[in-house]
Amino acid sequence: MKSYLEKMAEKVDPSVFVLMARTATNWCHGTLMNLTDRRTKLREMQKAEGEQSTVDTEAHNMDDDEETQRDRAHELGFQLSGLEMLRRGECFASMRRYCFELADEKGWEDRNKPRGFEDYIASRIKGMASQDITESDIKREMRASLGITADEARQFLVSSKRKQIGLFLERKANWIAEDGSYSTELDPDDALSTLGILDEHRLRTKLLDGLCFEASRIQKAREGYPNWDKLRDQRTLIVLEALKLQDELVEFEKSNSVAIKKALEANPNAAYTQIQEKHRVMLKLARDMRDEDVRLRKEIIREQMAEEAAKKAA
């Protein structure tokens, strides 16, 4: 992660780099929450079957005991054993530590610094509670759940949101308590390479989606201030810088196509993430508009040069 962020820091505007570091931190926060849930669920299932729950915070030697743990975890429906989940958690915790250190090193103000873990959880809960259910949400749910009415779709979404908030509140204490079980001693580059090529790719898609989300958020805010140039210019900057991240992502995919293919073949259940479709469309439109603007500018310059040449010839 360190090498990638250092490379992009030289290519993008400093204000956009702040957004990237915050998005990377949030990715780590969210993944650690998910890993903690899975580790906790595995322990509960082992206990329910009368087994002695594996202590997955002990030494990390790949020995026969861990092979047994992995096999048993697979039998219970988990891809990874508790120790393997713990190792992944240590990778994300170490990368998250680097993001915090980066913010301190650059002297970012508090409002620009990445959120701490508890603040991140609180913001997720607040975001779910304040998010309105839109007509688009209802139509999307009606397509996903064939045979239901608009009223049924709305009620489903209302009930689902309430339950999701409830689950967050139930799990909050465990997330915070378990967060300290993940070591943060790994080098951030070693941590990312340990996770593998698919997570190296996922980091790039997460950061790209993060910039697009911020552009959409600013566009929504502009509805109340349509003539505020600062907001418009800020959004334009973010979208143009997002195109640089997209170019780097495309180059990464080309350079690592063989490794990515092998990783997917080795693990058919692995997720190969892509940016959201609405963000892909946004960037396609932005790229087309930018390229057209460049073409028009070149055309104007050529016309001006031709006029000057004609005057000199006369």
C-alpha positions in Angstrom: 0.0 0.0 0.0 2.8 2.4 0.9 4.4 2.2 -2.5 1.1 2.6 -4.4 0.0 5.6 -2.3 3.5 7.2 -2.6 3.3 6.9 -6.4 -0.2 8.3 -6.6 0.7 11.2 -4.2 3.1 12.4 -6.9 0.3 12.3 -9.6 -2.8 13.7 -7.9 -3.7 17.0 -6.2 -2.9 17.0 -2.5 -6.6 17.5 -1.6 -7.5 14.4 -3.6 -4.7 12.4 -2.0 -6.3 13.2 1.4 -9.5 11.6 0.2 -7.6 8.5 -1.0 -5.9 8.0 2.3 -9.2 8.3 4.1 -10.8 5.9 1.7 -8.0 3.4 2.2 -8.4 3.6 6.0 -12.1 3.0 5.7 -11.5 0.0 3.5 -9.3 -1.4 6.3 -11.9 -0.6 9.0 -14.7 -2.3 7.1 -12.7 -5.4 6.3 -11.6 -5.8 9.9 -15.2 -5.6 11.0 -16.1 -8.3 8.5 -13.1 -10.5 9.6 -14.0 -10.1 13.3 -17.6 -11.2 12.5 -16.4 -14.3 10.7 -13.9 -15.2 13.4 -16.6 -14.8 16.0 -19.1 -16.9 14.0 -16.5 -19.7 13.6 -15.8 -19.8 17.3 -19.5 -19.9 18.0 -20.1 -22.8 15.6 -17.2 -24.7 17.0 -18.5 -24.2 20.6 -22.1 -25.2 19.5 -20.7 -28.5 18.2 -18.9 -29.2 21.5 -15.5 -28.4 20.2 -12.9 -26.5 22.1 -12.8 -23.2 20.3 -9.5 -22.5 18.6 -7.4 -19.8 20.1 -6.5 -18.0 16.9 -4.3 -15.3 18.5 -1.4 -17.6 19.3 1.7 -18.4 17.2 1.4 -18.3 13.5 3.3 -21.4 12.5 2.0 -23.4 9.5 2.0 -26.7 11.2 -0.2 -29.8 11.2 -2.5 -28.3 13.8 -3.3 -25.4 11.5 -4.0 -27.8 8.6 -6.5 -29.5 10.9 -8.0 -26.2 11.8 -8.3 -25.2 8.1 -10.0 -28.5 7.2 -12.4 -28.2 10.1 -13.2 -24.6 9.2 -14.0 -25.7 5.6 -16.4 -28.3 6.9 -18.2 -25.6 8.8 -18.5 -23.5 5.7 -15.6 -21.1 6.1 -13.0 -20.5 3.4 -10.3 -19.6 6.0 -9.4 -20.9 9.4 -9.4 -18.6 12.4 -5.6 -18.2 12.2 -5.8 -17.3 8.5 -8.5 -14.8 9.2 -6.3 -13.4 11.9 -3.4 -13.0 9.5 -5.5 -11.2 7.0 -6.7 -8.9 9.9 -3.0 -8.2 10.8 -2.4 -7.2 7.2 -5.3 -4.7 7.1 -4.5 -3.4 10.6 -0.9 -2.7 9.5 -2.0 -0.9 6.4 -4.5 1.1 8.5 -1.7 2.0 10.9 0.3 3.3 7.9 -2.6 5.6 6.9 -2.7 7.1 10.3 1.1 7.6 10.3 0.8 9.2 6.9 -1.7 11.7 8.2 0.5 12.7 11.1 3.6 12.9 8.9 1.9 15.3 6.5 0.4 17.3 9.3 -3.1 17.1 8.1 -5.8 18.9 10.1 -8.2 16.9 12.2 -11.0 17.2 9.6 -8.7 15.7 7.0 -7.3 12.9 9.1 -8.7 9.3 8.6 -11.4 8.4 11.1 -10.5 6.2 14.1 -12.2 2.8 14.3 -15.0 3.8 16.8 -15.7 7.0 14.9 -16.0 5.0 11.6 -18.5 2.6 13.2 -20.5 5.5 14.6 -20.6 7.2 11.2 -21.7 4.0 9.5 -24.6 3.8 11.9 -25.5 7.4 11.5 -25.3 7.2 7.7 -27.7 4.2 7.6 -30.2 6.0 10.0 -30.2 9.2 8.0 -30.3 7.7 4.5 -33.6 8.2 2.8 -35.3 5.4 0.7 -35.6 6.7 -2.8 -37.9 5.7 -5.7 -34.8 4.3 -7.4 -34.2 2.1 -4.3 -37.8 0.8 -4.5 -37.6 0.1 -8.2 -34.3 -1.7 -7.8 -35.8 -3.9 -5.0 -38.8 -4.7 -7.1 -36.5 -5.9 -9.9 -34.5 -8.0 -7.4 -37.6 -9.4 -5.7 -40.0 -10.3 -8.5 -43.7 -10.3 -7.7 -43.8 -7.6 -5.0 -45.5 -4.2 -5.1 -43.9 -0.8 -4.6 -45.4 -0.6 -1.1 -44.0 -4.1 -0.2 -40.6 -3.1 -1.5 -40.6 0.1 0.5 -41.6 -1.8 3.7 -38.9 -4.4 3.0 -36.3 -1.7 2.7 -37.5 0.1 5.9 -37.4 -3.2 7.9 -34.1 -4.2 6.4 -32.5 -0.8 7.4 -33.8 -1.1 10.9 -32.4 -4.6 11.3 -29.0 -3.6 9.8 -28.8 -0.7 12.3 -29.7 -3.2 15.1 -27.0 -5.6 14.0 -24.4 -2.8 14.0 -25.3 -1.8 17.5 -25.2 -5.4 18.7 -21.8 -6.1 17.2 -20.2 -2.8 18.0 -18.8 -3.8 21.3 -17.2 -7.0 19.9 -15.7 -5.1 16.9 -14.0 -2.7 19.3 -12.9 -5.4 21.7 -11.4 -7.6 19.0 -9.7 -4.8 17.1 -6.8 -5.0 19.5 -6.2 -8.6 18.7 -4.8 -7.7 15.3 -1.0 -6.9 15.3 0.0 -3.8 13.4 3.7 -4.7 13.0 3.8 -5.7 9.3 5.3 -3.4 6.7 2.4 -1.9 4.7 3.9 -3.1 1.4 4.5 -6.6 2.7 1.0 -6.6 4.1 -0.6 -5.9 0.8 1.6 -8.4 -1.1 0.7 -11.0 1.5 -3.0 -10.5 0.8 -2.3 -11.2 -2.9 -2.9 -9.8 -6.3 -6.7 -9.7 -6.0 -6.6 -7.4 -2.9 -4.0 -5.3 -4.6 -6.6 -4.8 -7.4 -9.4 -4.3 -4.9 -7.5 -1.5 -3.2 -7.4 0.4 -6.5 -11.1 -0.1 -7.2 -12.0 1.0 -3.6 -10.0 4.2 -4.0 -11.5 4.9 -7.4 -15.1 4.3 -6.1 -14.3 6.5 -3.1 -13.4 9.5 -5.3 -16.5 9.0 -7.4 -18.7 8.8 -4.2 -17.2 12.1 -3.1 -17.9 13.7 -6.6 -21.5 12.5 -6.3 -21.8 13.9 -2.8 -20.5 17.3 -3.9 -22.9 17.3 -6.9 -25.8 16.7 -4.4 -24.6 19.6 -2.2 -24.4 21.8 -5.3 -28.2 21.6 -5.7 -28.5 24.2 -2.9 -25.6 26.3 -4.2 -25.6 25.9 -8.0 -23.5 29.1 -8.5 -20.9 28.4 -5.9 -17.8 28.0 -8.1 -15.7 26.5 -5.4 -17.9 23.5 -5.1 -18.1 23.0 -8.9 -14.3 23.4 -9.3 -13.7 20.9 -6.4 -15.9 18.3 -8.0 -14.2 18.8 -11.4 -10.8 18.4 -9.8 -11.9 15.1 -8.1 -13.3 13.7 -11.3 -10.3 14.6 -13.4 -7.9 13.1 -10.8 -10.1 10.0 -10.7 -9.3 9.5 -14.4 -5.6 9.2 -13.4 -6.5 6.5 -10.9 -8.5 4.7 -13.6 -5.6 4.9 -16.0 -3.3 3.3 -13.3 -5.9 0.6 -12.7 -6.1 -0.3 -16.3 -2.3 -0.5 -16.5 -2.2 -2.6 -13.4 -4.7 -5.0 -14.9 -2.7 -5.3 -18.1 0.6 -5.9 -16.3 -0.8 -8.5 -13.9 -3.4 -10.2 -16.1 -1.6 -13.6 -15.8 -1.3 -13.4 -12.0 -5.0 -12.3 -11.7 -6.2 -15.2 -13.9 -4.2 -17.7 -11.8 -5.5 -16.3 -8.6 -9.1 -16.6 -9.8 -8.5 -20.1 -11.1 -7.0 -21.1 -7.7 -9.9 -19.8 -5.8 -13.2 -19.8 -7.8 -15.0 -18.1 -4.8 -12.6 -15.1 -4.8 -14.1 -11.8 -5.6 -12.7 -9.8 -8.5 -14.1 -6.4 -7.8 -14.8 -3.7 -10.4 -15.9 -0.1 -9.8 -19.6 0.5 -9.6 -21.4 0.8 -12.9 -22.7 4.3 -12.2 -19.1 5.4 -11.5 -17.9 3.7 -14.7 -20.5 5.7 -16.6 -19.5 8.9 -14.8 -15.8 8.5 -15.7 -16.6 7.5 -19.3 -18.6 10.7 -19.8 -15.9 12.8 -18.1 -13.2 11.2 -20.2 -15.1 11.9 -23.4 -15.8 15.5 -22.4 -12.2 16.1 -21.5 -10.9 14.6 -24.7 -13.4 16.7 -26.7 -12.3 19.8 -24.9 -8.6 19.0 -25.7 -9.5 18.4 -29.4 -11.3 21.7 -29.6 -8.5 23.6 -28.0 -6.0 22.1 -30.4 -8.3 23.0 -33.3 -8.5 26.6 -32.2 -4.7 26.8 -31.9 -4.2 25.4 -35.4 -6.7 27.9 -36.8 -4.9 30.8 -35.0 -1.5 29.6 -36.3 -2.9 29.3 -39.9 -4.3 32.9 -39.7 -0.9 34.2 -38.4 0.9 32.3 -41.2 -1.5 33.8 -43.8 -0.9 37.3 -42.5 2.9 36.9 -42.7 2.6 35.5 -46.2 0.6 38.5 -47.3 
